[in-house]
Amino acid sequence: MKSKKRYFLSGILAHLYQRTQDGFLLFYNDIDYLVYFTIMCIVAPRYDIHVITSCQMPDHTHSGVVAQRFRDLASFMRDTSMWYARYGQAPQMKRGAPLYDTRHYGSAMKIGAKKARTNIVYIGNNPVERRLVKTAEEYRWNFLAYGKDNHPFSVPLVVRNASCEMKKAISEVKDTRGREHPLSYTQMKRLLSRLDAIEAEQLIDYAVSTYSVIDYETAASFFDSYDDMIGAMHYNTGSEYDINEVFVGRSDACYAEISTWLKQNLRIKDVHDVFLMDEDARVDLLFDVHRGIGADPKQIAKYLRLKAEGRFR
């Protein structure tokens, strides 16, 4: 069967949506989110992709972008997902099966200011709809808060007062960005392991602000102002009729609970270590987690990258 031909218009806002091939979890900790973001920010300019808005959820991604040619849009999606799947994840995640089916991602053109506004609100409010935060700007990985502040989730960074390790980390992130390379998982794990909790948050904010290619001015231009855009998210959820977004469970907050349970009960520092276990062991672990915190078994299966078909009714 031939796949449906994509509708594309040059210079018009396109909503892009992608999840993993089997609906498994995509991001497990701040490093995962950050590394994917830096990959996207390096790839986008290579194909003249203008990023207006972006949101990374635990099991999928959204972006609102403008491209001049369809082949550039397709290449942007292909390279971003392929680079993350091959090089961006923790070493424990290299387990053979493709993470994405890069031929299949949701895309919809948003013609006219009204549809663009509605879509920007929809993307920004995804974490509110999934009960991760109460207001859109509280969520780090939709990047809204960075439109007004380059350190929204940490105390202001004063480099001269930073620790020696923090100064080295800042220099390395800056140098990596200057060479137009994304950050890697092993790199960020190494840098963050040498910092205290306060400086770790500062480094993440620094990296996001240093790499970001999101055009907040253009996003806000569909509203009266940036503040009006945020206000619209407080009073509307937006809508998406053109892309079939798949949800499992009522809330995504359970994924953080699963991570906490695994760290405490398996005594691991990096939750990715659970993927050093074989599939049968992870199946047993699924039921242990369910007994421990009562999370939806299908969501636990997504977290553990186990196919849920036939396991639950």
N, C-alpha and C positions, 0 to 999 in steps of 0.2 A: 504494500500500500504506500502510495506517495504521501509524504508529509505535506501538511498545509503550508502554502507559501506565505511567508511573513509579509505583513504590511509595513512599509517604511516610508517616511517622508523626511527629506533632508532638512536639517535645522529645526526640527520639531522635538519637543520633549518626549523621550521614550522611557517608559517604565520597564525595567528589567528585573526579573525575579528568577532565582535559581535555588534549588535544594539538591541534596545528594541523591545519588542514583536510587537508593533504597529508602530514602527519607531518614537516614541515620543522623545523629547529631554531628554538627560541623565544627563548633567551637566549644572548648572545654574550660578555658581559662583566659585571663587577660592577654597572655602572650599569643594565643591563637588568634584572637580578635585583632590584635595589633599587627601581627605579621601579615594577615590577609589584607588589612587596610593599606599597609605600605606597598604591598604588591600591586593593588589596584591603583594606587597613586603614581607608581612608576610606569605601569602599563598604559594608563589612560592618555597621557600626552603623546606617546609613541604613535597612537592612531587618531590623534586630534579629537579625542573624546572630551567633551566639556561636562564635567560632573557637577550637577546642580544639587543633588541630595543623595544620601546613602544611609542605609541602615543594615547592620549585621545582627541577626537574631541567632539564637543557639543552633537552629537547624536549617536556616536559609538566609539568603541575602536579598536586599532590595537596592536598586539604584535608579535615580532619575537622571538621565544623561541626554545630551544633544550631540548628534553625529552628523557629518555631511554625507557619508556614504555607508550603505548597509554593510558592505564587506569590512569596513573599519569597525562597526559595531560588533559584528560577529567575531572578528579577530580579538577585540577587546575582551569579550566574554570568554573566548577560548583560552587566550593566554593567561588571563587572571586566574581562572579556575584550574587550568593545567599546572601553572606555576605553583599554586598553593598545594595542590594534590601531590606534586612530585617533590617539591623542595621546601614548602612552607611549614609543614606539620612536624610534630615531635617525631623523633626517630622510631618510637614504639608503634607509630601508626602505619608504617610501611608494610601492609599485609596483603598485597597482591591485587585484589579486586579494585577496579576503578572507583574513585570517590564520586566523580560526577559522570553523567552522560553529557558530554559537552555539546552534543548536537541538539539537546533539548533544554531549552530555558524559556521562561515566559517573557513575552515582550508585547507592549501595547503602546501605540502612539497616542499622545494626549494633545489633541488639536484644540486650540483656543485657550484663553487665560483661565476660564472657569474650570475646565478639566485639569489643567496644570495645577491650579490651586488645590483642587480636591485631591489630586494624587500626591502632592507634596505633603498635605496634611495626613493622608493615609499612611505614607511611608514613615513619617515622623512619629505617628501614634501607634505603630505596630507593637512596641514594647508595652504601651499602656493597655492595648487590647489583650495582650497575653499576660497581663497582671505582673509584670516585672517591676514597674514603677507606677506612681500615681500621676505624674505629669511627664510629658515627652522629654523635656529638657533635663530630667533627672537621669536619663539613660545615657551612659557614656558612648555607646557604640552606634547611636544614630547621629552623633557628632554635632547636634544642634547647639549644645552649650559652648562649643568652640567658636561659634560665630560671633561671640561677644567677648570671649576671654580665652587666652592661650593656656590657662592653668585652672580650668573650672572644677577639677576634682582633686586638687592638691593645693597646698599653701604656696604662695608666690616663690619662685625660684630665684635666689640671689647666688650667682655662680661663685663669687668671691668667698662666700660663707659656706659653700658646699664642702663635703668631705672630699678627700683625695680620690676615692673610688668613684664618687659621683662626678667629679670633673672629668675623669677618664671616660666614664660612660657617656657623658654628654659629647665629648670630643669624638668618640667612636660612632655614635649615632649621626652626628653632623657629617663626619667623613663618609660614612656609608651612603647618606643621602646625596652628598656632593658627587659621589661616583655613580649616582643614579642606580643604585642597587637597593632592593628591599631589605628589611631586617629579616634575619632568620630565627627560627625557634631556638636553636642551640645558642646562638649569639645572645638573644634577649634573656634566656634562662641564666646564662653565665653572668651577664651584667647585673640582673636584678638580684641574684643570689648574694652579691657583695654589698647590697644596700639595705638600710633599715626600712621599715614600712613607710615612713614619711617620704624618704627620698625615692623609693620605688614608685610611689604614686606620682611624684614630680617627674620622674624619667618617662613614665608612660605618657603623661600630658605633654612633655617636651617632644617626644617622638611623634605623637599625633599632630601637633601644631607644626612641626618641622616638615613633615611629609605631606600634609593635607593639600589637595588640589580642589577642594570643594568650593564652589563659587556661591557664597552666601548672599552676595549682593544681587545676583540674578534671581536666586530663590526668593528673596525678599521683595523683588520687583513685581512679583505677581500679587503682592499684598500692598498695604499702605506703607509698611515698614517691617523691619525684622521683628520688632516687638509685636506688631499686629499679626505676623505669621505665627509666632508662638502662641499668642492669644487665641488664634483660630483653632489651634490644636487643643486648647483647653475646652473649647465649646463644641467641637465637631470631631468625629472620628475619621472623616473622609470615607471613600468607598473605592472599590475596585471590581468592576463588572467584566473586565476583559481578560483577566488572568485567574485561573482556578488555583487559589492558594489553599494548600492542604494543612489542616490543623489536627493535632492529636492531643486529647486532654483539654482541660479548661484553662490551664495556666502553665507557663514555662518556668515558674519559680521552683518547681520540683527539681530541676537539673542542678541548681546550686545545693539543694538538700542532699541529692545523691552524691555529689562531690564531697560534701562534708562527711557523710556517712562512710564513704569509701576510705577517706583519709584516716578517720578515727578507728575504723574496724580492721582495715588492712594494714594500717600503720605505714602508709606511703605518703610521700611529700608531693609527688607529681601524679595526678589522677590518670595520666596517660599510661602509667605502669600497669593498669588493669589489662591493657592490650598485649601484654607479655603472656597473659593466660590464654590457653587454647579455648575453642568455642564451647566445649562441654563444661569447662570450669566456669565460663561466663554465664552459661545457662543456670548452673547451680547458684551463682552469685546473684542472678536476677531475682530469684525467689527469696534469697536472704535479704536483699535490699527491700523488697516488697514487704516482708515481715517486719523489717526494721523501721521503715518510715511510712509505709502505706501508700506510696506513690502509685500512679497508674502503671500497671505492668507493661503496657505498650510503650509508654514513655521511657521506662527503664530499659526496655529492649532497644529503643532508639539510641539511648545513651551508650549502651554496651555494644552497639552495632550488631544486633542480632535480629534476624527476620522474625517478625511476630506472627506471620501467617501460620495457622494451625496450632499455635501455642495457647491462644486465649479465645474465649467466646464472649 
